[in-house]
Amino acid sequence: MRDGINIARLGVPAIALVTEEFWAQGEFIARSLGMEDVPRVRLPHPVAGTGKANLRKVAEQIAPAVFEALAAQRPADGDGTANV
């Protein structure tokens, strides 16, 4: 969550990938840092250590949400900066 927020503060489109186990904690961190609107995509928990096949399955499931969140961050004024 903090990485996504730090990247977003630089004006770079960012999406925080947060597992279900840490979703509430991610929301708390976003609120406490004043970045409630940083896009987040929920992943199943656990992801790490579950094998390549499962990682591929999770990636395929969440890819549409990641692309959608990135598309929503496209610059509105065409100056090359992201509206995060």
N, C-alpha and C positions, 0 to 999 in steps of 0.2 A: 504494500500500500504506500509506504513512504517513498519508494523508488518512483512509482507512478506519479505521485504528487510532486516530487522534486523535478522530474522530467517535464511535467505539465507547467510548472512555474517557469521553466526556461522557454516556454512557448512551443514546445515540441508536442505534437499529438501523442497522447499516452492513454493506455488502458491498463488498469490494475487487474491482474489475474489473481483471484482470491478463492481459496478452497472453502467449502461449506463450513468446515470446522472453525475457520477464522473470519467468517463473514461479519459477524457482529463487531469483532475487534477492528476490522477494517473500516466499518462505518464510524466507529468511535474515533479512530485516528483521523479519518477524513474530516469529521466535524471539529475535532480539537485543533486541527491545523487550518481550519477555515476553507477547506477544499471539498465541500460536500458534493460538488458536481463532477468530480473526477470520475470518468466512466469506469465501471467495474464489471467484470465478467466472472460469474460464479462457476467454479470447477468442483467436481466431486472430490471427496477426501477419503483416503490419501491419493496423491498422484505419484509422488516420488517413490521409487522402488517398486512400482507395480508392473514393470516390464515394458518393452518396446511396443508390443501389440496394444496394450492398454493406453499407453501414451498417444499412439496414433489414433485410437478410437476417441479419446478425449479431445485431441486436437481437431479431428473431423467434426465433432459435435459442437465445439465452441467457436470454430472458425467463422461461421456466419455472424455471430454476435460481435466478434472482434472486428470484422470488416464493417459491420453496420456502425459500430461506435467510432471507428476511424473516419468513415464517410461523414458522420455528423460533425466532425471537427475540422472539415475543410474550411479554408479561409473564405469568408464571405465577401471581402473587399478586393481580393486578388493581389494583395501586396506581398504574399509569400509567408505571412505569419499566420499561425493557427489561432482560432478562437476557441480557447479551452475553457 
